[in-house]
Amino acid sequence: MRLLRPRIRPRWFTRWNAELDAALDVLPESECCSRELYRLVCTNQDPLKTFAVVEESEEPIGVVCLRRRETLHDWVPVTHYSIPGMIFPTKEGSLGKVLSVLHRNVRLAWWRMGESSSDIVDVISREVVPTYGIDLTGDYEKYWREYSHLNTVKRDRGHCKDFEVRISGEGMTEWVIRSWERKWRETPTAPRADLQDKISIAEHLERQAKNFTFTLHDSGRPMGGHTFLVHEKFLVWQYTYRDPQYDKLGVGTYLMDVAIKWAIESGFTGIDLGGDHAEHKKRWGPIVGHKTSMHICPRYLRVMRRGQEILGHVRANGLRQSLKTAMSRILINAKSA
């Protein structure tokens, strides 16, 4: 007798609703993402979001919220590089099953979650980037001395010691995130689609004493700031901004030094500096781990997209020119093989 596999299926919605609420209530929370926070982010109005309950044998095993990135023509979870330790709320051991039935072109950030799951299918690319950190239980200044960074820290302590430091001052978390976003946005005239989500997440965690923002002020005027969220016994560096007018004073260096001392006094064991910008971060601490970015896309979607690209080329250049271009590529590939 042949045993039937349990049926796994997603049910998609364009708006958050009672069915999604009910499914979320039976799935486990993560340290950084309570049901309340996930619901808050999902219900922030955004026409680019889509939702799904993924069920196995009619029992919920995942609640999915994705945001479409129009410029890249892909989807990312609403937790993408905003909440560590989770991608979606899922039943334990079910993330691979949930991802396998979404049938979307999705980018994932595997971040402070240990090794990436081996049951994730349709992975077409995977990038592993080292992450850096500061061990607050050891002699981190000895490390700085070896990298000639201690003199910089001492110099900037002198530059900034007379300015006012605020920790999680009113409105400062939003100020740092909005200032960071304006500096790095892809389109100068339009804010990121996920900006309000990032602010909502940080401010919610701040109310739970799981997000801390350090800012420096000159006669009340903010000069720069860092935000950190709490994960396990670590402060995890999130957003940073400094007013270019104060660059020569080393505001960012001084605030990191302040955050380190505060973290030690508060009982944290380390600071996770994240990956990327390695030349800067390795001056503060060594490699302590890695983060993984994954691109997941079913084969049939890749074939359809390639077909659309070819059709677009034919419409723009005519069939004869398109065939000529295709043959040239085939000959180039054959010669290099």
C-alpha positions as a Markdown table, in Angstrom:
| # | Residue | x | y | z |
|---|---|---|---|---|
| 1 | Met | 0.0 | 0.0 | 0.0 |
| 2 | Arg | 1.4 | 3.4 | -1.0 |
| 3 | Leu | 1.5 | 6.0 | 1.7 |
| 4 | Leu | 0.4 | 9.5 | 0.6 |
| 5 | Arg | 2.6 | 12.4 | 1.6 |
| 6 | Pro | 1.0 | 15.1 | 3.7 |
| 7 | Arg | -0.2 | 17.9 | 1.4 |
| 8 | Ile | 1.6 | 21.2 | 1.9 |
| 9 | Arg | 0.1 | 24.3 | 0.3 |
| 10 | Pro | 0.1 | 28.1 | 0.7 |
| 11 | Arg | -3.0 | 30.2 | 0.8 |
| 12 | Trp | -2.3 | 33.7 | -0.4 |
| 13 | Phe | -3.9 | 37.0 | 0.7 |
| 14 | Thr | -3.4 | 40.6 | -0.3 |
| 15 | Arg | -4.3 | 41.9 | 3.2 |
| 16 | Trp | -3.7 | 40.8 | 6.7 |
| 17 | Asn | -6.8 | 39.1 | 8.1 |
| 18 | Ala | -8.2 | 36.9 | 10.9 |
| 19 | Glu | -7.0 | 33.7 | 9.3 |
| 20 | Leu | -3.4 | 34.9 | 9.3 |
| 21 | Asp | -3.9 | 36.1 | 12.9 |
| 22 | Ala | -5.2 | 32.7 | 14.0 |
| 23 | Ala | -2.3 | 30.8 | 12.3 |
| 24 | Leu | 0.3 | 33.2 | 13.8 |
| 25 | Asp | -1.1 | 32.5 | 17.3 |
| 26 | Val | -0.2 | 28.8 | 17.1 |
| 27 | Leu | 3.3 | 29.2 | 15.8 |
| 28 | Pro | 6.4 | 29.7 | 18.0 |
| 29 | Glu | 7.9 | 33.2 | 18.7 |
| 30 | Ser | 11.6 | 34.0 | 18.4 |
| 31 | Glu | 13.7 | 35.9 | 20.8 |
| 32 | Cys | 13.7 | 39.1 | 18.8 |
| 33 | Cys | 10.3 | 38.7 | 17.1 |
| 34 | Ser | 7.2 | 38.3 | 19.2 |
| 35 | Arg | 3.9 | 37.6 | 17.6 |
| 36 | Glu | 3.0 | 41.2 | 18.4 |
| 37 | Leu | 6.0 | 42.6 | 16.5 |
| 38 | Tyr | 5.5 | 40.3 | 13.5 |
| 39 | Arg | 1.8 | 41.4 | 13.3 |
| 40 | Leu | 2.8 | 45.0 | 13.6 |
| 41 | Val | 5.2 | 44.8 | 10.7 |
| 42 | Cys | 2.8 | 42.9 | 8.6 |
| 43 | Thr | 0.0 | 45.3 | 9.1 |
| 44 | Asn | 2.0 | 48.4 | 8.3 |
| 45 | Gln | 0.3 | 49.6 | 5.1 |
| 46 | Asp | 2.3 | 48.7 | 2.0 |
| 47 | Pro | 0.9 | 47.8 | -1.4 |
| 48 | Leu | 4.0 | 45.8 | -2.1 |
| 49 | Lys | 3.4 | 43.2 | 0.6 |
| 50 | Thr | 1.7 | 39.8 | 0.1 |
| 51 | Phe | 0.8 | 37.3 | 2.8 |
| 52 | Ala | 0.3 | 33.5 | 3.1 |
| 53 | Val | -0.6 | 30.8 | 5.5 |
| 54 | Val | 1.3 | 27.6 | 4.7 |
| 55 | Glu | -0.5 | 24.5 | 5.8 |
| 56 | Glu | 0.5 | 20.9 | 6.1 |
| 57 | Ser | -2.5 | 18.5 | 6.3 |
| 58 | Glu | -4.6 | 21.6 | 7.0 |
| 59 | Glu | -2.5 | 22.6 | 10.0 |
| 60 | Pro | -0.5 | 25.9 | 9.8 |
| 61 | Ile | 3.3 | 25.5 | 9.7 |
| 62 | Gly | 4.2 | 29.0 | 8.6 |
| 63 | Val | 2.9 | 32.6 | 8.2 |
| 64 | Val | 4.6 | 34.4 | 5.4 |
| 65 | Cys | 4.9 | 38.1 | 4.7 |
| 66 | Leu | 6.9 | 39.1 | 1.6 |
| 67 | Arg | 7.6 | 42.6 | 0.2 |
| 68 | Arg | 8.2 | 43.0 | -3.6 |
| 69 | Arg | 11.3 | 45.0 | -4.5 |
| 70 | Glu | 10.3 | 46.6 | -7.8 |
| 71 | Thr | 13.8 | 47.6 | -8.9 |
| 72 | Leu | 15.2 | 44.1 | -8.5 |
| 73 | His | 12.0 | 42.2 | -9.5 |
| 74 | Asp | 12.2 | 39.9 | -6.4 |
| 75 | Trp | 10.7 | 39.4 | -3.0 |
| 76 | Val | 12.2 | 39.6 | 0.5 |
| 77 | Pro | 10.7 | 38.6 | 3.9 |
| 78 | Val | 9.6 | 41.7 | 6.0 |
| 79 | Thr | 12.2 | 40.6 | 8.6 |
| 80 | His | 15.0 | 41.0 | 6.0 |
| 81 | Tyr | 18.1 | 42.3 | 7.8 |
| 82 | Ser | 15.8 | 43.9 | 10.4 |
| 83 | Ile | 15.2 | 41.1 | 12.8 |
| 84 | Pro | 17.9 | 38.5 | 13.4 |
| 85 | Gly | 17.4 | 34.8 | 14.2 |
| 86 | Met | 14.3 | 34.2 | 12.0 |
| 87 | Ile | 12.9 | 34.5 | 8.5 |
| 88 | Phe | 9.2 | 33.7 | 9.1 |
| 89 | Pro | 7.3 | 32.3 | 12.0 |
| 90 | Thr | 7.3 | 28.6 | 11.3 |
| 91 | Lys | 6.7 | 25.3 | 13.0 |
| 92 | Glu | 10.1 | 23.9 | 14.2 |
| 93 | Gly | 11.9 | 22.2 | 11.4 |
| 94 | Ser | 9.4 | 23.4 | 8.7 |
| 95 | Leu | 11.2 | 26.4 | 7.1 |
| 96 | Gly | 12.4 | 24.4 | 4.1 |
| 97 | Lys | 8.9 | 23.1 | 3.5 |
| 98 | Val | 7.4 | 26.6 | 3.7 |
| 99 | Leu | 10.0 | 28.0 | 1.3 |
| 100 | Ser | 9.5 | 25.2 | -1.2 |
| 101 | Val | 5.8 | 26.0 | -1.9 |
| 102 | Leu | 6.0 | 29.8 | -2.2 |
| 103 | His | 6.9 | 29.7 | -5.9 |
| 104 | Arg | 8.4 | 33.1 | -5.7 |
| 105 | Asn | 11.8 | 34.7 | -6.7 |
| 106 | Val | 13.0 | 35.3 | -3.1 |
| 107 | Arg | 16.1 | 36.7 | -1.5 |
| 108 | Leu | 16.9 | 35.4 | 2.1 |
| 109 | Ala | 19.2 | 36.7 | 4.8 |
| 110 | Trp | 20.5 | 33.9 | 7.0 |
| 111 | Trp | 21.6 | 36.0 | 9.9 |
| 112 | Arg | 22.5 | 35.0 | 13.5 |
| 113 | Met | 20.8 | 31.6 | 12.8 |
| 114 | Gly | 23.7 | 29.2 | 12.9 |
| 115 | Glu | 24.3 | 27.1 | 9.8 |
| 116 | Ser | 21.8 | 27.5 | 6.9 |
| 117 | Ser | 19.2 | 24.7 | 6.7 |
| 118 | Ser | 20.1 | 21.9 | 4.3 |
| 119 | Asp | 16.5 | 21.3 | 3.2 |
| 120 | Ile | 16.1 | 24.6 | 1.3 |
| 121 | Val | 15.6 | 23.8 | -2.4 |
| 122 | Asp | 15.8 | 25.9 | -5.6 |
| 123 | Val | 18.9 | 27.8 | -4.3 |
| 124 | Ile | 20.5 | 29.4 | -7.4 |
| 125 | Ser | 23.1 | 31.4 | -5.5 |
| 126 | Arg | 24.6 | 31.6 | -2.1 |
| 127 | Glu | 27.0 | 34.3 | -0.8 |
| 128 | Val | 28.8 | 33.9 | 2.5 |
| 129 | Val | 30.3 | 37.0 | 4.1 |
| 130 | Pro | 32.4 | 37.0 | 7.3 |
| 131 | Thr | 31.0 | 39.0 | 10.2 |
| 132 | Tyr | 33.1 | 40.8 | 12.8 |
| 133 | Gly | 32.6 | 41.3 | 16.5 |
| 134 | Ile | 34.0 | 42.5 | 19.8 |
| 135 | Asp | 34.5 | 40.1 | 22.7 |
| 136 | Leu | 33.6 | 42.1 | 25.8 |
| 137 | Thr | 34.8 | 39.4 | 28.1 |
| 138 | Gly | 38.4 | 39.8 | 26.9 |
| 139 | Asp | 41.1 | 42.4 | 26.3 |
| 140 | Tyr | 39.6 | 44.1 | 23.3 |
| 141 | Glu | 41.9 | 47.1 | 23.6 |
| 142 | Lys | 44.9 | 44.7 | 23.1 |
| 143 | Tyr | 43.4 | 43.8 | 19.7 |
| 144 | Trp | 42.9 | 47.5 | 18.9 |
| 145 | Arg | 46.6 | 48.1 | 19.8 |
| 146 | Glu | 47.7 | 45.4 | 17.3 |
| 147 | Tyr | 45.7 | 47.0 | 14.5 |
| 148 | Ser | 46.8 | 50.6 | 15.4 |
| 149 | His | 43.2 | 51.4 | 16.3 |
| 150 | Leu | 43.7 | 52.3 | 20.0 |
| 151 | Asn | 45.4 | 55.6 | 19.2 |
| 152 | Thr | 42.4 | 56.5 | 17.0 |
| 153 | Val | 39.9 | 55.7 | 19.8 |
| 154 | Lys | 41.9 | 57.7 | 22.3 |
| 155 | Arg | 42.2 | 60.7 | 19.9 |
| 156 | Asp | 38.4 | 60.7 | 19.3 |
| 157 | Arg | 37.7 | 60.4 | 23.0 |
| 158 | Gly | 39.5 | 63.7 | 23.4 |
| 159 | His | 37.7 | 65.3 | 20.5 |
| 160 | Cys | 34.2 | 64.3 | 21.8 |
| 161 | Lys | 34.4 | 64.1 | 25.5 |
| 162 | Asp | 32.7 | 67.5 | 26.1 |
| 163 | Phe | 29.6 | 66.8 | 23.9 |
| 164 | Glu | 26.4 | 65.3 | 25.4 |
| 165 | Val | 25.7 | 61.5 | 25.0 |
| 166 | Arg | 22.1 | 60.3 | 25.0 |
| 167 | Ile | 21.0 | 56.7 | 25.2 |
| 168 | Ser | 17.7 | 56.0 | 23.6 |
| 169 | Gly | 16.7 | 59.7 | 23.7 |
| 170 | Glu | 13.2 | 60.6 | 22.6 |
| 171 | Gly | 12.9 | 60.4 | 18.9 |
| 172 | Met | 16.6 | 59.6 | 18.4 |
| 173 | Thr | 16.0 | 56.0 | 17.0 |
| 174 | Glu | 13.8 | 57.4 | 14.2 |
| 175 | Trp | 16.3 | 60.2 | 13.6 |
| 176 | Val | 19.2 | 57.8 | 13.1 |
| 177 | Ile | 17.3 | 55.4 | 10.8 |
| 178 | Arg | 15.8 | 58.2 | 8.7 |
| 179 | Ser | 19.2 | 59.9 | 8.4 |
| 180 | Trp | 20.9 | 56.6 | 7.5 |
| 181 | Glu | 18.2 | 55.9 | 4.9 |
| 182 | Arg | 18.5 | 59.4 | 3.3 |
| 183 | Lys | 22.3 | 58.8 | 3.0 |
| 184 | Trp | 22.1 | 55.4 | 1.4 |
| 185 | Arg | 18.8 | 55.4 | -0.5 |
| 186 | Glu | 19.0 | 54.2 | -4.1 |
| 187 | Thr | 16.6 | 56.9 | -5.5 |
| 188 | Pro | 17.4 | 60.4 | -4.2 |
| 189 | Thr | 13.8 | 61.6 | -4.3 |
| 190 | Ala | 12.1 | 58.5 | -2.9 |
| 191 | Pro | 12.5 | 56.8 | 0.5 |
| 192 | Arg | 12.9 | 53.1 | 0.8 |
| 193 | Ala | 9.7 | 51.1 | 0.7 |
| 194 | Asp | 10.6 | 49.4 | 4.0 |
| 195 | Leu | 11.6 | 52.5 | 5.9 |
| 196 | Gln | 8.5 | 52.6 | 8.1 |
| 197 | Asp | 8.9 | 48.9 | 8.9 |
| 198 | Lys | 12.5 | 49.5 | 10.0 |
| 199 | Ile | 11.4 | 52.3 | 12.3 |
| 200 | Ser | 8.5 | 50.4 | 13.7 |
| 201 | Ile | 10.7 | 47.4 | 14.5 |
| 202 | Ala | 13.4 | 49.4 | 16.2 |
| 203 | Glu | 10.9 | 51.5 | 18.3 |
| 204 | His | 8.9 | 48.4 | 19.3 |
| 205 | Leu | 12.1 | 46.6 | 20.4 |
| 206 | Glu | 13.2 | 49.8 | 22.2 |
| 207 | Arg | 10.0 | 49.7 | 24.3 |
| 208 | Gln | 10.9 | 46.2 | 25.2 |
| 209 | Ala | 14.5 | 47.2 | 26.2 |
| 210 | Lys | 15.8 | 45.2 | 23.2 |
| 211 | Asn | 17.0 | 48.2 | 21.1 |
| 212 | Phe | 19.3 | 50.9 | 22.2 |
| 213 | Thr | 20.3 | 54.1 | 20.4 |
| 214 | Phe | 23.5 | 56.1 | 21.2 |
| 215 | Thr | 23.6 | 59.7 | 20.0 |
| 216 | Leu | 26.0 | 62.6 | 20.5 |
| 217 | His | 24.7 | 66.2 | 20.7 |
| 218 | Asp | 26.2 | 69.6 | 20.2 |
| 219 | Ser | 24.1 | 72.1 | 22.2 |
| 220 | Gly | 21.1 | 69.8 | 21.7 |
| 221 | Arg | 21.8 | 69.2 | 18.0 |
| 222 | Pro | 22.3 | 65.6 | 17.1 |
| 223 | Met | 25.7 | 65.0 | 15.6 |
| 224 | Gly | 25.5 | 61.3 | 14.9 |
| 225 | Gly | 24.2 | 58.0 | 16.3 |
| 226 | His | 24.3 | 54.2 | 16.3 |
| 227 | Thr | 21.4 | 51.8 | 16.9 |
| 228 | Phe | 21.9 | 48.3 | 18.4 |
| 229 | Leu | 19.3 | 45.6 | 19.0 |
| 230 | Val | 19.7 | 42.9 | 21.6 |
| 231 | His | 20.0 | 39.2 | 20.5 |
| 232 | Glu | 21.1 | 36.6 | 23.1 |
| 233 | Lys | 23.8 | 38.3 | 25.1 |
| 234 | Phe | 25.0 | 40.5 | 22.3 |
| 235 | Leu | 24.4 | 44.0 | 21.1 |
| 236 | Val | 23.9 | 43.8 | 17.3 |
| 237 | Trp | 24.9 | 46.9 | 15.4 |
| 238 | Gln | 22.1 | 48.0 | 13.1 |
| 239 | Tyr | 22.0 | 51.6 | 11.7 |
| 240 | Thr | 24.6 | 54.4 | 11.9 |
| 241 | Tyr | 24.7 | 58.0 | 10.8 |
| 242 | Arg | 27.0 | 61.0 | 11.4 |
| 243 | Asp | 26.6 | 64.6 | 10.3 |
| 244 | Pro | 29.4 | 65.2 | 7.8 |
| 245 | Gln | 30.0 | 68.5 | 9.5 |
| 246 | Tyr | 31.5 | 66.6 | 12.4 |
| 247 | Asp | 33.4 | 64.0 | 10.5 |
| 248 | Lys | 36.8 | 65.3 | 11.6 |
| 249 | Leu | 35.9 | 64.7 | 15.3 |
| 250 | Gly | 35.4 | 61.0 | 14.9 |
| 251 | Val | 31.9 | 60.9 | 16.2 |
| 252 | Gly | 31.2 | 57.4 | 15.0 |
| 253 | Thr | 34.3 | 56.0 | 16.7 |
| 254 | Tyr | 33.5 | 57.8 | 20.0 |
| 255 | Leu | 30.0 | 56.5 | 20.1 |
| 256 | Met | 31.1 | 53.0 | 19.4 |
| 257 | Asp | 33.5 | 53.3 | 22.3 |
| 258 | Val | 30.7 | 54.6 | 24.5 |
| 259 | Ala | 28.4 | 51.8 | 23.5 |
| 260 | Ile | 31.1 | 49.2 | 24.3 |
| 261 | Lys | 31.6 | 50.6 | 27.8 |
| 262 | Trp | 27.8 | 50.7 | 28.4 |
| 263 | Ala | 27.4 | 47.2 | 27.1 |
| 264 | Ile | 30.0 | 45.8 | 29.6 |
| 265 | Glu | 28.3 | 47.6 | 32.5 |
| 266 | Ser | 25.0 | 46.2 | 31.4 |
| 267 | Gly | 26.2 | 42.6 | 31.3 |
| 268 | Phe | 26.5 | 42.0 | 27.5 |
| 269 | Thr | 29.2 | 39.6 | 26.4 |
| 270 | Gly | 29.8 | 40.9 | 22.9 |
| 271 | Ile | 29.0 | 43.3 | 20.1 |
| 272 | Asp | 28.1 | 41.9 | 16.6 |
| 273 | Leu | 29.4 | 44.4 | 14.0 |
| 274 | Gly | 27.9 | 42.4 | 11.1 |
| 275 | Gly | 29.5 | 41.9 | 7.7 |
| 276 | Asp | 30.5 | 44.1 | 4.7 |
| 277 | His | 32.7 | 47.1 | 5.1 |
| 278 | Ala | 35.4 | 44.8 | 6.3 |
| 279 | Glu | 38.2 | 47.3 | 6.2 |
| 280 | His | 36.5 | 49.4 | 8.8 |
| 281 | Lys | 35.0 | 46.6 | 11.0 |
| 282 | Lys | 38.2 | 44.5 | 11.3 |
| 283 | Arg | 39.8 | 47.4 | 13.1 |
| 284 | Trp | 37.3 | 46.9 | 15.9 |
| 285 | Gly | 37.3 | 43.2 | 16.2 |
| 286 | Pro | 38.2 | 39.9 | 14.5 |
| 287 | Ile | 36.0 | 37.6 | 12.4 |
| 288 | Val | 33.5 | 35.8 | 14.7 |
| 289 | Gly | 31.1 | 34.3 | 12.3 |
| 290 | His | 29.4 | 34.7 | 8.9 |
| 291 | Lys | 26.1 | 35.7 | 7.3 |
| 292 | Thr | 24.6 | 34.0 | 4.2 |
| 293 | Ser | 22.6 | 35.6 | 1.5 |
| 294 | Met | 20.5 | 33.2 | -0.6 |
| 295 | His | 18.6 | 33.6 | -3.9 |
| 296 | Ile | 15.8 | 31.1 | -4.2 |
| 297 | Cys | 13.8 | 30.7 | -7.4 |
| 298 | Pro | 12.1 | 27.7 | -8.9 |
| 299 | Arg | 13.4 | 26.6 | -12.3 |
| 300 | Tyr | 10.1 | 27.2 | -14.2 |
| 301 | Leu | 10.2 | 30.9 | -13.1 |
| 302 | Arg | 13.7 | 31.3 | -14.3 |
| 303 | Val | 12.8 | 29.8 | -17.7 |
| 304 | Met | 9.8 | 32.1 | -17.9 |
| 305 | Arg | 11.9 | 35.2 | -17.1 |
| 306 | Arg | 14.5 | 34.2 | -19.7 |
| 307 | Gly | 11.7 | 33.8 | -22.2 |
| 308 | Gln | 10.3 | 37.3 | -21.4 |
| 309 | Glu | 13.8 | 38.8 | -21.8 |
| 310 | Ile | 14.2 | 37.1 | -25.2 |
| 311 | Leu | 10.7 | 38.3 | -26.3 |
| 312 | Gly | 11.6 | 41.8 | -25.2 |
| 313 | His | 14.8 | 41.8 | -27.2 |
| 314 | Val | 12.9 | 40.6 | -30.3 |
| 315 | Arg | 10.4 | 43.4 | -30.0 |
| 316 | Ala | 13.1 | 46.0 | -29.5 |
| 317 | Asn | 15.5 | 44.8 | -32.2 |
| 318 | Gly | 13.6 | 42.6 | -34.6 |
| 319 | Leu | 13.9 | 38.9 | -35.1 |
| 320 | Arg | 16.9 | 38.9 | -37.4 |
| 321 | Gln | 19.1 | 41.0 | -35.1 |
| 322 | Ser | 18.0 | 38.9 | -32.1 |
| 323 | Leu | 18.9 | 35.7 | -33.8 |
| 324 | Lys | 22.3 | 37.2 | -34.9 |
| 325 | Thr | 23.0 | 38.2 | -31.3 |
| 326 | Ala | 22.0 | 34.8 | -30.0 |
| 327 | Met | 24.2 | 33.0 | -32.5 |
| 328 | Ser | 27.2 | 35.2 | -31.6 |
| 329 | Arg | 26.8 | 34.3 | -27.9 |
| 330 | Ile | 26.6 | 30.6 | -28.7 |
| 331 | Leu | 29.8 | 30.8 | -30.8 |
| 332 | Ile | 31.6 | 32.8 | -28.0 |
| 333 | Asn | 30.5 | 30.2 | -25.4 |
| 334 | Ala | 31.6 | 27.3 | -27.7 |
| 335 | Lys | 35.1 | 28.8 | -28.2 |
| 336 | Ser | 35.6 | 29.4 | -24.4 |
| 337 | Ala | 34.4 | 25.9 | -23.5 |
